[in-house]
Amino acid sequence: MGSSFYYSRWDGTQQGFDLDAEALLDELTDDLLYHGDLNAALRRLMREGMMDADGNRIEGLQEMLKRINERRKEIQESGDLGGVFDEIAQELRDIVDEERHAVDKALKNAEQSDDQRRIENAQNSAMEHNFRLDMLPEDLAGMVKELQSYDFESKEARQRFEQLMEKLRQELMQQFVDQLSGEMQNMSAEDMQRMKDMMSELNQMIERHQAGEDPKFEEFMENFGDFFPENPQTLEELLQIMAQRMQAMQAMMNSMSPEQRQQLQELSDQMLGDMDLQWQVQQLGQNLQEMFPQQGWNKDYNFSGSEPMNMGQAMQSMQEMGQLDELEGLLRNAANPSALAEADLDRVRDLLGDDAAKSMERLAQITKKLEEAGLINRKDGKLELTPRGLRAIGNNALRELFSKLAKDKFGQHRIAKDGSGHERTFDSKPYEFGDPFRLDLQQTIRNALRRQGGGTPVKLSHEDFEIERTEHSTRSSTVLMLDLSMSMPMRGNFVPAKKVAMALHSLISSQFPRDYLGLVGFSEMAHVLTHEQLPEVSWDLAYGTNMQHGFRLARQLLGRQSGTKQIIMITDGEPTAHITPSGDVYFNYPPVRETVEATLHEVMRCTKDNIRINTFVLDATGALRAFIEQLTRINNGRAFFTTPETLGDYVLVDFLDNKKRTSVRQGR
């Protein structure tokens, strides 16, 4: 049954193309070639973000971290922690003022009477009340403590004070409960006892867990699960929730001035007063700090806003600040995009907005997309390119370079002579001894039927064998010498040169599979590279450009090959190092006569072995130009003085033109 497709007019809400693995690898190519480290390239992409196929911006971690800092600053400038007490203190001052007015009114009423004893009692009472009110402590906790034992003159003031204390008790209790549970509201005496039971069992469960015993988590959740609306599935998840709540309360305490902190503590002691519950909370806090030392128990925040915060607002701000800190830690410690899958996207959306959450979700998919496409895999805990990924990198480099060339710059390299070769002509010929046995089965059976006159079974004879006719195709052997000295990255030449190497390998393996391509990297010394190593090759942290050693290794590689032979050297420096007869490396800058002569001697050996040297020179100085011209005269090769932007054009066009010239010569 065929597939059905439905089309609709674009209205701006449809989701376009998803992340494409090939496009992702293309995005990574330059950074991968520069550093030679897939994991570093993924971290860079994760850090800086990218544009998707629809032209939408996928935010990187740098932008998200900036959002975190902006949100943190916004919260800190939104209010003043002193407001936790300002509202209560102002209410108490109003109550005290109302009480003073009541005392004064009672005295005036007594003085208007003719009862001298009443007047004396009123004066003594007013003196005592005013003395108590005058001696009230400045701090909030002390003021509350004194007023709790104060004999109010005003019934209205007493009623207001009792209502304020109940409100304060409820608010403190709610913040206290918020440290421990998520949904316990308006706690009764029975609720408080359950709270203490829960705390006691929780501490015992932690002790069993630390002792390696069964913590009995399921039994605990069955009895006290209503305290935890987050519905944790493991003990570790439950403890993490508890740690986040208690850390928020601790952060609020840490962010207060010493005086504010002392007031809140004393106020809590007075309002709650349950020593057993407080001990259980203290015990839990110690356990959680030992289990989650990275939670940031000593953090404090500088709130600089002018609007006073009440306690509920302060706790909410602290929880959000803690969540921002936790998210920031995740982003800064993410070793690769897959680590971002640990983020709670709903929380990210609440903290940073929908765009950041979508970007993080897509970033987290990058590693998975590349793995599913077979471009990368994980080995010994480290990500690396697969053979398919290596080919894709080369194809990306080749496509980029060829996109700048005219279409008529390249083509197949065939000659007209028939015989053993590689390219099929879709024709056939009788088999002769020594021919590749590429059997044309259909023509062979026809020959047998024609010979025996039909009928079955068909019996084959050696004279029936017909093989596919092929065309001669020229074979060339090339060694690419790539300068890995420190001057290459310093001058911005390294990535273009390495991209050319990847493109050349891709071109030869796809278009000219019979050709040979060897790779030699050289700096202070030279070494042979495999094609698998090429994407991860980086420059050497050593001084010296040892062309002599590079030519020697290239000559040895080509000595085992057939066909036309050439060396393609990409460099930006003069020969400043060589191997001495004793096998040591000698380096000197500027180049000395011994190094130049040793290098040219190796050039002569290449010339004697019919190896052509074509040199592509970047940032040529006068001295480098003179040396390259001398090398070219000796070898009868060619020199190209180019730039990083045109290097690929020169190398690929020259390689293909050389193939064409060779084919023409051999076809004559």
N, C-alpha and C positions, 0 to 999 in steps of 0.2 A: 504494500500500500504506500503510495507516494506521500511525501511530506507536504503540509499545507503552510502557506505563508500569508500573513495579513499585514497590510500597510495602512498607515494613518498619517495625517498631516502633522508635521512637527509643531508642537505647542510649547516647547521649552521645558517640559517636565519629564520627557523620556530620557532614560539612561542610555548613553551611547556605548561605544566599544569598551570592553573591560580591559584591564591591564594585559598586555600581550608580552609573552616571555621573550620573544625575539627583540621587541622594542626595548624591553628592560635591559637585555644584554647589550644592546646598542648604546643605551644610556651609560652603561658601566664601562664601555670599551676604553675610552681615553684614560680614565682614572686607573683602570686595571693595567693598561700598558705602561703607564707612568710609574706606578708603585710596584707592579708585579705581584699584587696581593689581592685576591678576590674578596677576602673578608674586609680588608680596608676599603675597597671600592664600594662594597655594600654599605659599610658604615657611612661613607661619604654621601652616598645617595640618600640614605636614611636621614642624615643630618641636614642636607641641603634641599631635599624634595625634588620634584620634577613636574613636567607637564604631561598629561595623558594624551591619548589619541584624539580626544575631543577638544583639546586646548584648555582643559581645566587644570588648575593648579592643585597639585598634591603637596600639601604643606610638609616641610621637613621639621626635624626636631628643633632646629634653631628657632623657627617661627613659633613653635609650640612653647618652647621655654620662654620666649619673649612674651607670649600671651600669659604664661604663668606669673611672670614678674609683674606684668601690668595688673592682673587680677589681684595679686597679693598687695600691691601698692594701693589699689582701689579699696580693698577691705581695710587696710591699716589707716587710710585717710577718712574712713566712713564714720568713725566714732571715737569716743573717749571711754576707756575702761573705768575711769572714775565715776562714770554714770551708774555703775553697778550699785553705788552707795548714795549717789546724789539724790535720787528720787526718795529713798527711805529717809535720808537725813533731812531733806526739806519737809517731808511729811511730819517727822518728829519735831522739827522746829515750829511748825504750825500748831501741833498739838500742845507744845510747851507754851506758845503764845496764848492759845485759847485757855490753858490752865491758869496763866498769870492773870488774864482778864477776869476769870471766874473768881480767883482769890481776891483781886482788887474790888470786884463787885460785892463779894460777901462782906468785906471790911467796910465798904461804904454803906451798905444796907444796915450793918450793925451800928455804925456811927450815927446814923439818922434816927436810931431808936433812943429812948431814954434809959435803957437798961445798961448800967455801967458794967455789970459783970459780963454781959454779952459782948460789950465793946472790948473789954480786956481779953476775953477768950478769942474774939475775932482778931485782935491785934497779935496775940501770941501765935495763933494759927497761921496768920498771914506771914509773920516773921519766919516761922518754921518752914512753911511751904516755899517762900521765896529763897530762903537759905538753901534748901535742897535743890531748887531749880538753878540757883546761881552756881552751885557746886557740881552741876552735872559735868561729867568728863567731856572733853572735846571729841574723842573718838566715838565712832558709831556704836561699837560693841559695848563700850563702857556706858554710854548713854542709855542703851537698851536695858542693860543690867540694872542700872539705878532706877529707871522708870518702872521696871517690873515689880520693885518693892515700894514704890511711891504710892502714897494714899492721895488719890486725886480728889480735888475739890469739885471739879466739874464732871458730872456724869457723862456729858457729851464727849469731853476729852478722853475720859477713861474708855468709853465705847470705841472711839476712833483709834486709840492706842491698841486695844485688844484686837480690833479688826486688822490693823496694820501688822501686828505680830502674827496673826493667823496667816495673812497673805505672805509675809516674809518666810514663815515656817513652811508654807506650801511651796514657795518658790525655791527655797534652799533644798527642801526635800526632793523637788522635781529635778533639780540639777544633780543632786546626789544620786537619785534613782537613774538619771540619764547616763551616769557612769556605768551603771550595772545592767540596765535593761532598757528596752526600747519602747514599751507600751504600758507601763504600770502608771496609772493616773489616779489621783485622789486616794492615796493609800490609807486603808484602815489599820487598826491594831493587828488584825489578822494578816493583812497584807505585809505589814512590817515584820511579823514573825516569819512569814514565808520567805521574805527577803533574807532574813538572817539564816534561815535553814538553807536557802539556796547558796548563800555565800559560804557557809560552813562546808557544804557538800562539794562546792567548786574547789575550795582549797584542798580538801581531801583528795579529790579527783586528780589535781595537779601533783600532789605528793605520790599517789599511786603511779601516775604516768612517769614521773622522774625516777621512781624506783624500779621501773621496768615491768610493773604489774598491769593487769587489765584495768583501765581507768573507769570502766563501766559508763561510758559516754551515753549509750542508748538509754540506759536506766535514768541517767540524769536528765536527758532531754524529755523523757516521758513524764517526769515529775515537774520539771521547771521550764519546759520549752516555751511557755507563754511569755517568759521574760525576754525572749530573743526572736523578734519578728523576722529577722534576717534568715532564720531557719538554717543555721549552720549544719553541715553534714559530717564534720569531723571535729575532734577535740581541738586540733590545730586551728581550724577555721573559727571556732568559738573563741579561743584565746586571743586570736588576732583581732576579732571584733571588740573584745573587752579591752585589749591594749589600746586600740584606737580611741575608745571612749575615755579611758582614764588618762591617756596622754593629752587629750584636749583639755580636760579639767586642770591637769598639771601645767599645761602651757598657759592657761589663763592665770593661774597662781603665779607662775614665773614672770608673766608680763606685767604684773601689778607692782607698785612700789612696795617696799617693806612694810610701810604703815598700812596700806590697803590690804596686803596679804595677811597681816596679823589681824586686822579687823574682820576679814572674811572668815578666818579660822576660828576666832573667838565667837563670832556670830553663829557659825555652824555648830560649835560646841554647845552654845546656849539653847539654840532652837531645837536641835536634834537630841542631844544629851544621852544617846544610847551607847554606852561604852562598849558593849559586846559587838554591836554592828560596826562601830568605828574600828575596833580591833580587827575584825574580819576584813574590812576594806583595806586597812593598812597591810595586813598579811597578803592579801591578793595583789596589792600594788607592788610589794617587794618581789613576789613570785613572778609577776609579769615583767618587771624591769630586768630580772635575771634572764628570763626566757627571750625577751625582745630588746636587747641592749641597743639595737639600731633604730628603735622607734623614735628617738629624739626626745627623751624625757627632760632634758635640760634646756629645750628650746624656749625662747621667749620672743615676743613680737612688740614692736614699738608702734602703738596706736597713737596717731597724731591728729585725729579728727576733733571737731568741736561739738558734735552732737553726742550727748551722753547715751551710753548703752545701758539697758537693763541687763539683768543676769542672763535671761534667755537669749538676747541678742549677742551677748558676749560669748556664750557657749557655742552658739551657732557659728559665729565668726571663727572661733578657735577650731572647731571641727573642720570648717572649710579650709582654713590655713593648714591644718594637718594633712588634709587630703591633697592640697596643692604640693606640700612638701613630699608626700609619698609619691605622687605622680612625677614630680621633678626627679626624684631619685631613680625611678624606673627608667625615665628617658635618658638620664645621664649615664646609667650603667648598662644600657642595652648594647650587647655585643654585636647583634645583627638584627635585621628587621623582624625575624620570627619571635624575638623576645618581647615585642610589643603586643603579641597576642595575649599576654598576661594582664593587660590593662582592662579595667572595667569600662567599656565604652559608654555606658549610661552615665557613669560618674564623669568621664571625660567630657561628655556632652553638657552635663550640668555645670562643670567648672569652666570649660573653654569654648563651648559653643558647638553647633552641629558640624561646621566645616572642619574643625580640628578632629572631631570624632570620626568623620568620614575619611579624612586623610590618614589617621592612625590605623583605621581598619584596612585601608588599601596598602599602606606601608607594610603592615604585618603579613600581607599575602605575598610579598615579593619573593622571599626565599622559597615558599611553597610553590609558587608559579614556576620558578626556574627549575626546581627539582622535578615537578610533574612533567615539565617539557623535556627532561633528560639533559638539560644544559649544565647542571651542577649536581654534585652529590656530596654527602658528608662522609668523611673518612677520618677515623681517630679523633672525632669531635671537631674537625675543621672542615669548612666548606672548600671544595675545589672544583675546577672545571672538568667536565667529562670530555671524551673525544668529540662528541657531538658539539659541545660548547666550544671546544677549540676550533672546530671547523666554522662554527657560526661567527666567532670573533674574526677569523681570517676573511670570511665572506663579507662581513660588515666593512672591514678595512678595504677590501677589493672593490666593493660596490661604491664606497665613498670616493675612491680614487678614480675609478672608471667613469663615474658620473660627471667628472670634469673634462673627460676626453671626448674627442669626436668619435662617432660610431664607426668610422672607417679606419680607425687606428689599430684594430685587432681582428683576427680571424683565425681559421684553422690553418695548420702548416702541413700541407700535403705536396707531393710531387707526383708526376704522371707515371712513373715507372712501376710496373706490376711486380709482385713477388711477395716474399714474407714481410709482414709489417704489422701495423696496429689498426689502421682505420678500415672498416668494412666498405666494400663497393656494392654490396648486395648482388654480386655476380659469383659464379663458381668456376672451378677448373678441376681436371683430373688430378688425383693425388699423386705426387712424386716423392720419392724417398727424401727425407730431410725437411719436408714442408710441415708447418704446424698442423696438427690433426684437428682442424676446425670443420667437422663433418657437416656437409649439407645433406641432411637426412632425406628430404623429399627427392632431390635429384639423384641421390644414390639408389633409392628404391626404384625410381623410374628406370635407371640404367639396368638394374637387375631384371625388372619385368620385361624390358625391351630385349634383353639377352636371352631369357628363358621362355619368352613367349606367353607370359601370363600364368595364372593359376597360383594356388597356395599349397604348401608354404612357400614364401619367397626366400630363396637361397642367395646369399650375398657372396660375391667373389671379390678379390682385391682390385680387379680392374673396374668394378662398379663404383668404387669409392670416389665421391666428388666432394671437394672441400671448398669453403668460402674463399673467394678471392679477396685479397687485401691490398691496400696501397702502401707503398713505402712512406713512412713518416720519419722525419729526421729526429735524432735523439741528441739532446745536449745535456751536459752536466755542469751545474753551477754551484759555487760556494759563495754564500753571502757573508761578508765580513762586516760585523756591526760594532762600531766604536762604543764601548761602555765606560769610557773615562768620564770623570766628573764634569768636564767642560760641556758635555752634551746636555745634561739637564740644566746646567747653569745658564746656558745660552738658549734654552727652549728648543733644542734640536732632538731630544731623546724620543719623545712620543711620535713625531713624524717619521723618524728613522725606523722605529720599532713597528709602526703601522705599515710601512713599506715592506718590512720583512714578513709580517703576517699576510699581507696582500699577495706578495710574490709566492709564498708557500701555497696559498689558496688557489692562485692562478695555475700554478704548475700541477698541483694535485688534481684539479678539476678539468683543465683543458689539455694538459700534456702529461698524462699519468706515466708515460714511459721515461720522462725526464727525471733527472736527479737534482735535488737541492740539498746541499749541506749548509750548516750554520756554524759560524765561528764568532765568538765574542772576544774582544780584546781591549785591554787597558794596560795595566802594568805587565800582565801576562795575558796570554790567549788561552781559550779553552773551547772545546767542541760542545755545541748545544744540540739537544734533540728538539724536534718540532713540538713535543709535549711540554718542554720547558719554556718555550719562547714567550707565552703570555705572562709568565711569572718572572722573567728575567728583568733585573733592575741594574742600574749602573753600579760600578764598583767604587767603594770608598777608598780608592788608592790613586796616587798620582802616577802618570806615565801613559804613553800611547805606544804600545809595542806592536808596530806593524810587522816587524820582522818575524816574530813568533806567530802572528796571525797568518802571514803568507806561508810559513812552513807547514802549519796544520792544514791549511786549505789545500796546499799542494799534495800533502799526504792523502787527504780525502779523495781528491780528484785522481790520484794515481791508481785507485781501485775501480775507476769508472771508465765508461767508453763514450764515444761520440765527441762532439766539439766540447771544449772545456773552457770555462771562464770563471773569473773571480769578480764579483761585484763588491766593492768596498765603499762603505758610507762612513765618512769621518769629518771632523771639524778641527783636527789638530795635526801638528807636525809630529814626526817620529821622535819621541823623547826617551825611549827605553828599548833595550835589546837584551838578548841572552848571550852572555859571554861564553867563550870556549870551555870554561870551567863549569858552566851550567847555572851561574848566578845571574840575577837580574840587575842590570845597570841602568840607572835613571839620572837624567840631567836635563834641566831646562835653563837656557835654550838648548836645542839639540847640539850634540858634539859630533865631530867628524866620524868617530868610531860607530856611533849609532846609525848615522845616515848611510855609511858604507855597508854595515851589516844588513840594513834593510834592503839596499839596492842589490846586494849580492843575492839575497833571497828572491828578488824580482827577476834577476838573470836566470836563476834556476827554474822559475816558473816559465820564463820565455823559452828556455831550452826544452821544456816539457810540453810546448805548444799550448800553454795556458794563457789566455788573454785576460788582462786586468783592466776593468773599466771602473774608474773612480768617480764617485759623486761627492763633491766637496761642499761643505756648508761653512759660511762665514770665513771665507778664504782670506788670509793675510798675505802680504807680499812674499814672505819667506815660505809659507805653505804652498802658495801658487807655484813658486819656483821649483820646489821639491817635486810636486805632482807633475809638472811639465817634464822634469828630468826622468821621472818614473815612466811616463807615457812614451817618451822617445826610446827608452831601452826596450820596453815591452811591445811597442807598436799598438798599445791599447788606446782608449779614449778617456778623456777627463771632462767632467761636467761641473761647472761652478754654479751652484744653485742656492735656493733658499728653502726653509722648512715648508713653505706654502706650495712650492713647485717640485719638491723632491720626488714625490710619488709619480707625478707626470713623467719626469725624466726617466726614472728607473723602469717603469712598466713599458713605456713606449720604446725605450732602447732595447729592452729584453725582447719584445715582440718583433721589432724591426730586425734584430739580430737573428731571430728564428726564421723570419721571412728570407733574409739574405742567404742564410745557410741552406734553406730548402732549395732556393734557386740554384745555388752553386752545385749542390749534390744532384739536382735534377738534370743538369746539362750532360 
